[in-house]
């Protein structure tokens, strides 16, 4: 307790993921007041071209349990900010 899952596009190396996981675990342990050894962090890598149909549609859009909302949406299969496509 607790377990954090980070879902992201491919392209980050192991050093980056290890460093980020340590930072996420530290923040979670500090905020919850638990030992950092009780926190686990995993990554799920999702291809960029599948993000909209898998993660955004199934886990982000209209999710009442989402506490930090993204600034993008998907329109016609493309990631958009303020209605404009972005990379």
N, C-alpha and C positions, 0 to 999 in steps of 0.2 A: 504494500500500500504506500503510495499510489503508483500507478503506471501511466506514463505519457507516451502517446503515439504521435510521431511527427510524420506527416505525409507530404512529400515534395517531389519535384521533378528530378530526374537524374542529373548527374554532373558534379556532385560534391565528392571530394576524396575522403578517405577514411580518417585522416587527421582532422579535417573540418568537422566531420560528423561526431567524432570522439570529443572534440573541444566543445561543440555546441551541446551535446548530450550532458556533459559535465555542468555547463552553465544552466541548462534547463533544470537538471536535478538539484543544483544548489538553490536556484530561485524557488522551486517547489518546496524543498525542505525548509527554507527560511520562512516562506509564507505560511506553511502548515505547521511549523514548529515540530517537525519530525527529523529524525536522523537521516542524513543524506544516503546512508546505506540501505534505507527502506524504499528509496525511490528508484524506479527502473525507467529507462527510455529506449524506445525502439523507433526505427525508421521504416516506412513503407514507401518505396520509390514507385512513382506512377508516371508513365510517359506523358509528356506534354499534350500530345494529341488525344489522349484518353481522359484527361483531367475533367473536362466539361461534362462528359457523359457519365463518368464514374463518381469522382469526388464531389464536384460542384453540384450536380443534379441530385445525387443520392445522399450527400452528407452535409452540404452547406446551405443550398437554396431552401428557404422556408423552414429551416431547422430552429425550433423554439429553444433549444438548448445551446445555441451558438452565442457565446458571450463576448467574443471579439469579432466583429463583422468585417468582412473584406470590403474593399472599395471597387470591386469589379463585379461584372455579371457576364453571362454568356448570351450572345445574340447571334442567331443563325450559326451556331457552332464556333463562334470566335469570342475570345476574351475581350471585353470592352470596358472602358472607364469613361463615364459620362457619355455613353452611347458611341464612343469612338474605339475602333479596334486597336489593341496594343499587343506587343510581342511579349 
